[in-house]
Amino acid sequence: MNDRVKLIGYPRGASPFDFSPFVAKVETYLQLAQIPYEVRAGNPRKSRKSKLPVLVDSDGTRIVDSQFIIEHLKRTRGDMLDGDLDAAARARLHPIRRLFEESFYWALIQSRWLDEPTWQKLRVHLFGTLPVPLKWIVPVLARRRARKQLHAQGYGRHSPEELKQIARDDLDAMVAQLGSAPFFGGDRPRSIDATAYGFLVNLIHPPFKTWLGEMARTYAPLVAYVERMEMFLKR
């Protein structure tokens, strides 16, 4: 039986990881859990929830959303990363995932989509290969959507100084949560480390500079964490 799954993400060019932290999260989980997979570039507008990643299982089942994908893989492949954790340990790791995905995520979006110098690079990175006139129209619509999302969430209403303070507070919290352990999951990587690495590698080794990435690289424990994960994953 072919147990290989297909991970649909964004075009990545020569980068070893996906530009989306959520796609990178799932790919890291697949690597940590030793699940055979292949990567394909897709279009989020063709996804059932208009978002990526999408996982296509070997039986054709399609799962959308990074966390639902991981839970599906745990049910169908076993839980080799978190299976030995008790309820209390799982509860301690849950808010760390929320820190990355529900708070820090918005700093990442702002630094890419609304910061003007970065946006000019992002536009080429994501949309540069689209045919005319799509390469002119799609970036404008996508940026407008990001701006509306940031405003609705509240992050887009803050001043640049306030935005940087919020991001700095999140980075401080990450360092505190990591503590003296080599991984966020403790002495070995857990599924939380798929999330953490998916976000942090996009800042520590980004395809282009952002103010958030420059800030993150001043946190030596987080830089060292990414290096440990890369050694573990043998990248």
C-alpha positions as CSV (number, residue, x, y, z in Angstrom):
1,M,0.0,0.0,0.0
2,N,1.3,3.5,-0.9
3,D,1.0,5.5,2.3
4,R,2.5,8.6,0.9
5,V,0.6,11.8,1.4
6,K,0.6,15.0,-0.8
7,L,1.1,18.4,0.9
8,I,-0.2,21.3,-1.2
9,G,1.4,24.6,-0.3
10,Y,2.7,27.7,-2.0
11,P,5.4,28.0,-4.7
12,R,8.7,28.1,-2.9
13,G,11.3,28.4,-5.6
14,A,14.7,27.4,-4.3
15,S,13.8,27.7,-0.7
16,P,13.9,24.4,1.4
17,F,10.8,25.5,3.3
18,D,7.4,27.0,2.5
19,F,6.9,30.8,2.8
20,S,3.7,30.1,4.8
21,P,4.4,29.2,8.5
22,F,1.4,26.9,8.4
23,V,2.6,24.9,5.4
24,A,6.1,24.8,6.9
25,K,4.5,23.5,10.2
26,V,2.8,20.6,8.5
27,E,5.9,19.7,6.5
28,T,8.0,19.8,9.6
29,Y,5.5,17.5,11.4
30,L,5.6,15.1,8.5
31,Q,9.4,15.0,8.8
32,L,9.4,14.6,12.5
33,A,6.7,11.8,12.4
34,Q,8.6,10.1,9.5
35,I,5.5,10.1,7.2
36,P,6.4,9.8,3.5
37,Y,5.1,12.8,1.6
38,E,5.5,14.9,-1.6
39,V,5.1,18.6,-2.0
40,R,3.0,20.3,-4.7
41,A,2.3,24.0,-5.3
42,G,-1.4,24.9,-5.2
43,N,-3.8,27.8,-5.4
44,P,-5.6,28.8,-2.1
45,R,-8.6,30.0,-4.1
46,K,-9.2,26.4,-5.3
47,S,-9.2,25.1,-1.7
48,R,-12.5,24.4,0.1
49,K,-11.6,27.0,2.7
50,S,-9.7,29.3,0.4
51,K,-6.5,28.6,2.3
52,L,-3.4,26.4,2.3
53,P,-2.0,24.0,3.3
54,V,-4.2,21.1,2.0
55,L,-3.2,17.5,2.7
56,V,-4.3,14.8,0.3
57,D,-4.1,11.4,2.0
58,S,-3.2,8.2,0.2
59,D,-6.9,7.3,0.0
60,G,-7.8,10.6,-1.6
61,T,-9.1,12.3,1.6
62,R,-8.5,16.0,1.6
63,I,-7.9,17.9,4.8
64,V,-7.7,21.7,5.0
65,D,-6.1,23.7,7.9
66,S,-2.7,22.8,9.5
67,Q,-4.0,21.7,12.9
68,F,-6.8,19.6,11.4
69,I,-4.2,18.0,9.2
70,I,-2.0,17.1,12.1
71,E,-4.9,15.7,14.1
72,H,-5.9,13.6,11.1
73,L,-2.4,12.2,10.8
74,K,-2.3,11.4,14.5
75,R,-5.5,9.4,14.1
76,T,-4.5,7.6,11.0
77,R,-0.7,7.1,11.5
78,G,-0.4,7.1,15.3
79,D,0.9,9.8,17.5
80,M,4.6,9.2,17.8
81,L,5.4,12.8,18.8
82,D,2.8,13.4,21.6
83,G,1.4,10.0,22.4
84,D,3.1,9.7,25.7
85,L,2.0,13.2,27.0
86,D,-0.6,13.3,29.7
87,A,-3.4,15.8,29.8
88,A,-1.5,18.3,31.9
89,A,1.5,18.3,29.6
90,R,-0.8,18.8,26.5
91,A,-2.5,21.7,28.3
92,R,0.9,23.4,29.0
93,L,1.8,23.2,25.3
94,H,-1.5,24.4,23.9
95,P,-1.1,28.1,24.8
96,I,2.4,28.1,23.2
97,R,0.8,27.1,19.9
98,R,-1.8,29.9,20.4
99,L,1.1,32.3,21.0
100,F,2.5,31.6,17.6
101,E,-0.7,31.1,15.6
102,E,-3.1,33.6,17.2
103,S,-0.9,36.4,18.3
104,F,2.5,36.4,16.6
105,Y,1.0,35.5,13.3
106,W,-0.4,39.0,12.9
107,A,3.0,40.5,13.4
108,L,4.3,38.3,10.6
109,I,1.4,39.3,8.3
110,Q,1.9,43.0,9.0
111,S,5.7,42.9,8.5
112,R,5.2,41.2,5.1
113,W,2.1,42.7,3.6
114,L,1.9,46.3,5.0
115,D,5.5,47.3,5.4
116,E,6.2,49.0,2.0
117,P,9.8,47.9,1.3
118,T,9.0,44.3,2.2
119,W,5.8,44.3,0.2
120,Q,7.6,45.2,-3.0
121,K,9.8,42.1,-2.5
122,L,6.8,39.9,-1.4
123,R,4.8,40.9,-4.5
124,V,7.6,39.6,-6.8
125,H,8.1,36.5,-4.7
126,L,4.5,35.4,-4.6
127,F,3.0,36.9,-7.8
128,G,5.9,37.6,-10.1
129,T,5.3,34.5,-12.3
130,L,1.6,35.2,-12.9
131,P,0.6,36.1,-16.4
132,V,-0.5,39.6,-17.3
133,P,-2.9,41.0,-16.2
134,L,-3.2,38.7,-13.1
135,K,0.3,39.7,-11.9
136,W,-1.0,43.3,-11.6
137,I,-4.5,42.6,-10.2
138,V,-4.0,39.7,-7.8
139,P,-1.4,41.4,-5.6
140,V,-3.6,44.4,-5.1
141,L,-6.5,42.3,-4.1
142,A,-4.5,40.1,-1.8
143,R,-2.9,43.1,-0.1
144,R,-6.2,44.7,0.4
145,R,-7.6,41.6,2.0
146,A,-4.6,41.4,4.4
147,R,-5.1,45.0,5.3
148,K,-8.8,44.4,6.1
149,Q,-7.9,41.3,8.2
150,L,-5.3,43.2,10.2
151,H,-7.7,46.1,10.8
152,A,-10.6,43.8,11.8
153,Q,-8.3,41.9,14.2
154,G,-7.0,45.2,15.7
155,Y,-3.4,44.7,15.0
156,G,-3.5,47.0,11.9
157,R,-4.8,49.9,14.0
158,H,-1.6,50.3,16.1
159,S,1.3,52.6,15.5
160,P,4.7,51.2,14.3
161,E,6.1,51.5,17.8
162,E,3.2,49.7,19.4
163,L,3.4,46.9,16.8
164,K,7.0,46.4,17.6
165,Q,6.3,46.3,21.3
166,I,3.6,43.7,20.8
167,A,6.0,41.6,18.7
168,R,8.8,42.0,21.2
169,D,6.5,40.8,24.0
170,D,5.6,37.7,22.0
171,L,9.3,36.9,21.4
172,D,10.1,37.4,25.1
173,A,7.3,35.0,25.9
174,M,8.7,32.4,23.4
175,V,12.2,32.6,25.0
176,A,10.6,32.2,28.5
177,Q,8.6,29.2,27.3
178,L,11.6,27.6,25.8
179,G,13.7,28.1,28.9
180,S,16.7,25.9,29.2
181,A,15.1,23.0,27.2
182,P,16.5,22.3,23.7
183,F,13.0,22.2,22.3
184,F,9.6,23.7,23.1
185,G,8.4,20.1,23.7
186,G,11.2,19.4,26.1
187,D,14.1,17.1,25.6
188,R,12.9,16.1,22.1
189,P,10.7,17.7,19.4
190,R,7.0,17.4,19.8
191,S,4.2,18.6,17.5
192,I,4.5,22.0,19.1
193,D,8.0,22.2,17.6
194,A,6.5,21.8,14.1
195,T,4.5,25.0,14.8
196,A,7.4,26.9,16.4
197,Y,9.9,26.0,13.7
198,G,7.5,26.7,10.9
199,F,7.2,30.3,12.2
200,L,10.7,30.9,13.4
201,V,12.6,29.5,10.3
202,N,10.6,32.0,8.2
203,L,12.1,34.8,10.4
204,I,15.6,33.5,11.0
205,H,16.2,32.4,7.4
206,P,13.7,34.4,5.4
207,P,13.7,34.8,1.6
208,F,14.0,38.5,2.2
209,K,14.4,40.9,5.2
210,T,11.5,42.1,7.3
211,W,11.6,44.3,10.4
212,L,10.2,41.3,12.4
213,G,12.9,39.0,11.1
214,E,15.6,41.5,12.1
215,M,14.1,41.7,15.5
216,A,13.8,37.9,15.9
217,R,17.5,37.4,15.0
218,T,18.5,39.5,18.1
219,Y,17.1,36.7,20.3
220,A,20.0,34.2,20.6
221,P,17.9,31.4,22.2
222,L,15.5,31.4,19.2
223,V,18.3,31.5,16.7
224,A,19.9,28.5,18.5
225,Y,16.6,26.7,18.6
226,V,16.2,27.0,14.8
227,E,19.7,25.7,14.3
228,R,19.0,22.7,16.6
229,M,15.8,21.9,14.7
230,E,17.7,22.1,11.4
231,M,20.3,19.7,12.7
232,F,17.6,17.4,13.9
233,L,15.8,17.6,10.5
234,K,19.3,17.4,8.8
235,R,18.6,20.4,6.5
